[in-house]
């Protein structure tokens, strides 16, 4: 039976979440806190009580956007404890998913919370708490996957499946053979993160996986590449580097 703490500065949202938690038979107790500071005091008591003590908390369902200390700040503080409770983020904003999983969140729920989706989050927490090995969240970030939101569900796209990335303002669109996904990560960040995995900038708007380039075309002084069914223009400043990288791959 899990002991839960729900944290949200909006009272209706907090009461709805507590109602759903109390309705789940795997939740033994569920308390509420109206802000991160109140929650931190409650968590401190839980940690002092010990994992089997009367004040213990197994999981915190945590809103992100709150005045003062926000949910991400609180989660960062918890990473400094030896045996912190698991964290499930519950928020109306999908653009914090990457930061949330960088903090080893057990799950990431979008408001309004659906009963079925909350039940799935509780299932994950139960599995993590029941593990005899050191708890490693199911969604611990790794270099091989990137979290994306689709219909209120967080999915993980394999980096090796991404053919190219397109800049769209502060967002980036990840293209795969099965479709595309929009994430709020600047293209420059992905360029730095995935350079060692064979991604190369070919244009101010495009980042391409070298292994997915089917053709390099030269036509009247312009350079382009074919990636799947798409033809992408290569800017002059990136053309020479791209040719060198492709030639190096063919000779390795």
C-alpha positions as CSV (number, residue, x, y, z in Angstrom):
1,X,0.0,0.0,0.0
2,X,1.5,3.3,-1.1
3,X,1.6,6.4,1.0
4,X,1.2,9.4,-1.3
5,X,1.6,13.2,-1.0
6,X,-0.1,15.4,-3.7
7,X,1.2,18.9,-4.2
8,X,-0.7,21.6,-6.1
9,X,-1.4,25.3,-5.4
10,X,-4.8,25.1,-7.1
11,X,-7.2,23.7,-4.6
12,X,-9.7,22.2,-7.1
13,X,-6.9,20.3,-8.9
14,X,-5.5,19.1,-5.6
15,X,-8.9,17.9,-4.4
16,X,-9.6,16.1,-7.7
17,X,-6.2,14.4,-7.6
18,X,-6.7,13.3,-4.0
19,X,-10.1,11.9,-4.8
20,X,-8.6,9.8,-7.6
21,X,-5.8,8.6,-5.4
22,X,-8.1,7.6,-2.6
23,X,-10.2,5.6,-5.1
24,X,-7.2,3.5,-6.1
25,X,-6.9,0.4,-3.9
26,X,-3.1,0.5,-4.1
27,X,-3.0,3.8,-2.3
28,X,-3.0,3.3,1.5
29,X,-3.0,7.0,2.3
30,X,-3.0,10.3,0.4
31,X,-2.3,13.8,1.9
32,X,-2.3,17.1,0.2
33,X,0.0,20.2,0.3
34,X,-0.8,23.6,-1.2
35,X,2.7,24.6,-2.2
36,X,6.2,23.2,-2.5
37,X,7.4,24.7,0.8
38,X,4.6,23.0,2.8
39,X,5.4,19.8,0.9
40,X,9.1,20.0,1.7
41,X,8.3,20.3,5.4
42,X,6.1,17.2,5.2
43,X,8.8,15.3,3.2
44,X,11.4,16.2,5.8
45,X,9.2,14.7,8.5
46,X,8.8,11.6,6.4
47,X,12.6,11.2,5.9
48,X,13.2,11.7,9.6
49,X,10.6,9.0,10.3
50,X,12.4,6.5,8.0
51,X,11.0,4.3,5.2
52,X,8.9,2.2,7.7
53,X,8.0,5.0,10.1
54,X,4.5,6.4,10.6
55,X,5.3,9.6,8.7
56,X,6.8,7.9,5.7
57,X,5.9,8.9,2.1
58,X,6.5,6.6,-0.9
59,X,5.5,8.9,-3.8
60,X,4.9,12.6,-4.4
61,X,2.5,13.6,-7.1
62,X,3.9,17.0,-7.9
63,X,2.6,20.0,-9.9
64,X,5.3,22.0,-11.7
65,X,4.0,25.6,-12.0
66,X,3.6,26.9,-8.5
67,X,4.5,30.3,-7.0
68,X,7.8,30.5,-5.1
69,X,9.5,27.1,-5.1
70,X,8.2,25.3,-8.1
71,X,7.8,21.5,-8.7
72,X,11.1,21.2,-10.6
73,X,13.0,23.0,-7.8
74,X,11.5,20.7,-5.2
75,X,12.4,17.6,-7.2
76,X,16.0,18.8,-7.5
77,X,16.1,19.2,-3.7
78,X,14.9,15.7,-3.3
79,X,17.7,14.3,-5.4
80,X,20.1,15.3,-2.7
81,X,18.5,13.0,-0.1
82,X,19.7,9.4,0.4
83,X,16.2,7.8,0.2
84,X,13.8,10.3,-1.4
85,X,10.3,9.4,-2.3
86,X,9.5,8.7,-6.0
87,X,8.1,11.7,-8.0
88,X,5.3,11.7,-10.5
89,X,4.8,15.1,-12.1
90,X,1.2,16.3,-12.7
91,X,1.0,19.4,-14.8
92,X,-0.9,21.2,-17.5
93,X,2.3,21.9,-19.5
94,X,3.8,19.2,-21.7
95,X,7.1,21.2,-22.4
96,X,8.7,20.2,-19.1
97,X,8.9,16.5,-19.9
98,X,12.6,16.4,-20.7
99,X,13.6,18.3,-17.5
100,X,11.3,16.0,-15.5
101,X,12.9,12.8,-16.7
102,X,16.3,14.3,-16.3
103,X,15.3,14.4,-12.6
104,X,14.5,10.7,-12.7
105,X,10.7,11.2,-12.5
106,X,8.7,7.9,-12.3
107,X,6.1,9.4,-14.6
108,X,4.7,12.6,-16.1
109,X,0.9,13.2,-16.3
110,X,-0.9,15.9,-18.1
111,X,-3.9,17.7,-16.7
112,X,-6.8,17.0,-16.7
113,X,-5.7,13.7,-15.2
114,X,-7.6,10.7,-16.5
115,X,-8.3,7.9,-14.1
116,X,-6.8,5.3,-16.4
117,X,-3.6,7.3,-16.9
118,X,-3.2,7.8,-13.1
119,X,-3.7,4.1,-12.6
120,X,-0.8,3.4,-15.0
121,X,1.4,5.9,-13.0
122,X,0.5,4.1,-9.7
123,X,1.4,0.8,-11.3
124,X,4.8,2.0,-12.3
125,X,5.4,3.4,-8.8
126,X,4.3,0.0,-7.2
127,X,6.8,-1.8,-9.5
128,X,9.6,0.5,-8.5
129,X,8.9,0.3,-4.8
130,X,8.6,-3.4,-5.0
131,X,12.0,-3.9,-6.7
132,X,14.7,-5.4,-4.4
133,X,17.3,-3.8,-6.5
134,X,18.1,-0.1,-6.2
135,X,15.2,1.8,-7.6
136,X,15.8,2.9,-11.1
137,X,12.8,4.7,-12.6
138,X,11.3,3.2,-15.7
139,X,11.7,6.5,-17.5
140,X,15.2,7.2,-16.4
141,X,16.6,9.3,-19.3
142,X,19.3,7.5,-21.4
143,X,21.2,8.6,-24.5
144,X,19.4,6.2,-26.7
145,X,15.8,7.6,-26.3
146,X,14.1,10.9,-26.1
147,X,10.7,11.5,-24.3
148,X,7.8,12.9,-26.4
149,X,4.2,13.6,-25.6
150,X,1.5,12.0,-27.7
151,X,-2.2,12.3,-26.7
152,X,-1.4,12.9,-23.0
153,X,0.9,9.9,-22.9
154,X,4.7,10.1,-22.7
155,X,6.4,7.9,-25.2
156,X,10.1,7.3,-25.8
157,X,11.5,7.6,-29.3
158,X,14.8,5.7,-30.1
159,X,17.4,8.2,-31.3
160,X,18.5,5.7,-33.9
161,X,15.1,5.8,-35.5
162,X,15.3,9.6,-36.0
163,X,16.2,10.4,-39.6
164,X,16.3,14.2,-39.3
165,X,15.3,17.1,-37.1
166,X,13.6,20.3,-38.2
167,X,13.8,23.6,-36.2
168,X,10.4,25.2,-35.5
169,X,11.1,28.2,-33.3
170,X,11.9,27.1,-29.8
171,X,10.7,23.6,-30.7
172,X,12.2,20.9,-32.8
173,X,10.3,18.3,-34.9
174,X,11.8,14.8,-34.8
175,X,11.2,12.9,-38.0
176,X,11.1,9.1,-38.2
177,X,9.9,6.6,-40.8
178,X,6.7,6.3,-38.8
179,X,5.9,10.0,-38.3
180,X,7.1,13.0,-36.5
181,X,7.1,14.4,-32.9
182,X,7.3,18.0,-31.7
183,X,9.5,18.6,-28.6
184,X,10.4,21.9,-26.9
185,X,14.2,21.6,-27.3
186,X,16.2,24.0,-29.5
187,X,17.9,22.5,-32.5
188,X,21.3,23.7,-31.2
189,X,20.8,21.7,-28.0
190,X,20.1,18.5,-30.0
191,X,23.1,19.2,-32.3
192,X,25.4,19.3,-29.3
193,X,23.8,16.3,-27.6
194,X,23.7,14.0,-30.7
195,X,26.9,15.1,-32.5
196,X,28.7,11.9,-31.2
197,X,25.8,9.8,-32.5
198,X,26.3,10.8,-36.1
199,X,24.0,13.8,-36.4
200,X,25.3,16.8,-38.4
201,X,23.9,20.2,-39.1
202,X,23.3,20.8,-42.8
203,X,21.2,24.0,-42.6
204,X,20.1,26.4,-40.0
205,X,16.8,24.5,-39.9
206,X,17.9,20.9,-40.3
207,X,19.9,18.4,-38.4
208,X,20.4,15.0,-40.2
209,X,21.5,11.5,-39.1
210,X,24.4,10.6,-41.5
211,X,23.3,6.9,-41.5
212,X,19.9,7.9,-42.9
213,X,21.3,9.9,-45.9
214,X,20.5,8.0,-49.1
215,X,22.0,10.4,-51.6
216,X,24.1,13.5,-51.8
217,X,23.1,15.6,-54.9
218,X,25.0,18.4,-56.6
219,X,23.0,20.5,-59.0
220,X,24.1,23.8,-60.5
221,X,26.1,24.7,-57.5
222,X,23.5,23.7,-54.9
223,X,23.8,20.7,-52.6
224,X,21.0,18.6,-51.2
225,X,20.6,15.2,-49.5
226,X,17.8,12.6,-49.8
227,X,16.6,11.3,-46.4
228,X,13.8,8.8,-46.9
229,X,11.3,10.4,-49.3
230,X,12.5,14.0,-48.5
231,X,15.1,16.1,-50.2
232,X,16.7,18.6,-47.9
233,X,18.8,21.6,-48.9
234,X,22.4,21.8,-47.6
235,X,23.6,25.4,-47.0
236,X,27.0,26.4,-48.4
237,X,28.6,26.8,-45.0
238,X,27.8,23.2,-44.1
239,X,28.3,21.5,-47.5
240,X,32.0,20.8,-47.3
241,X,31.9,19.4,-43.8
242,X,29.0,17.1,-44.8
243,X,30.9,15.8,-47.9
244,X,34.0,15.1,-45.7
245,X,31.9,13.3,-43.1
246,X,30.1,11.1,-45.7
247,X,33.4,10.3,-47.4
248,X,35.0,9.4,-44.1
249,X,32.0,7.0,-43.3
250,X,32.4,5.2,-46.6
251,X,36.2,4.6,-46.0
252,X,35.9,3.6,-42.4
